Amino acid sequence: MKATHAVVVGTAVALLAGAFTLPTASAATGSGGPGPVKKGSSARTLGELGDRAGVRIGTAVDMSALAADAPYRAVAATEFSAVTPENVMKWEAVEPTRGTYDWAPADQLVDFARANGQQVRGHTLVWHSQLPSWLTEGDFSAAELRDILHRHITDEVGHFKGKIWQWDVVNEAFNDDGTMRDSIWLQKLGPGYIADAFRWAHQADPKAKLYINDYNVEGVNAKSTALLALVAELKKQHVPVDGVGVQGHLDVTYDAPHDIAANLQRFDDLGLETAITEADVRIPLPVDSTKTEAQAEAYSVLLQGCLLTEHCTDFTVWGFSDKYSWVPGVFKGEGSANLMDENLRTKAAYTALSQDLKLAAGRR
Ligand code: XIL
């Protein structure tokens, strides 16, 4: 459990904290207009509270919002100690035309993170979705596709070498029943594509922590158990996998995953890190106070699962403002999934996370 690990984590955090100074809320005010989250002198951002509790608190970042919206930028800079590019490191974004890379938006995020003392989660190298059409429509042989994947991983991880804390090397490789997803990768390369991807990523940046990431794996179920069996096998074969990312896309109408700590413990017992990588809790509209409270409870269940797991490294939300959430576009009739509303006013969920972190810091 976390407490037994406190000294080690505390040392690491202290060393990191010495290496940079997190910007204060007043710095945010200076750079980006009035900060929406008013802080008294003793108030702390989620990122600061996370430092004290031994976990990073991250957010996905929408690069268009970051460029156009100063209050959004101020919150992204101050409230979090890690960032994940919501889209700009995906294959269709970095290589829309075969052989022509566009790293500029992702480089901008890496620079933003460095300026604000934040770590970067690289997302994502091997996925069935958001692939460029030259790849999906290319009708490549297995050997060609394997070369293409090898080169993609080598080039992308190599480009960001030394700048990425954790890579989501493989994303969403399973179906909910625990079978492997019938993606272009499984179809053409067979299940060995996963071990290959981790080996190639490790060769390109031996210091980055390498994760496999998925959704609906918060609790103990067929999918998380299949994922557990896979990573156990990978470890046995000395494949360089470091961690398991649990996305954490929840819905207030489903039961919160109260067995998340028991689930994460199974991975911890294998010697793996864990992380909550894409937390949001969507609400069937309209919002009411019961749903808002259920949302706070669900966020809290996710965070507490992480706080109770010794090597759970970070809790990342999939955006913080409802203004830019992916939810309304994908889940019909649902929304309000983030910690802050369209005007960056904090919700009960924000307060719940803040309190959980304070309690966890007090226990250390
Ligand atoms: C989503 C983004 O939020 C959207 O902007 C994009 O249109 C589609 O992808 N699981 C993942 C993320 O791993 O990459 C997805 O992000 C959300 C689900």
Residues whose N, C-alpha, C, O or C-beta is under 5 A from the ligand:
A	BS01	XIL	E86 W326
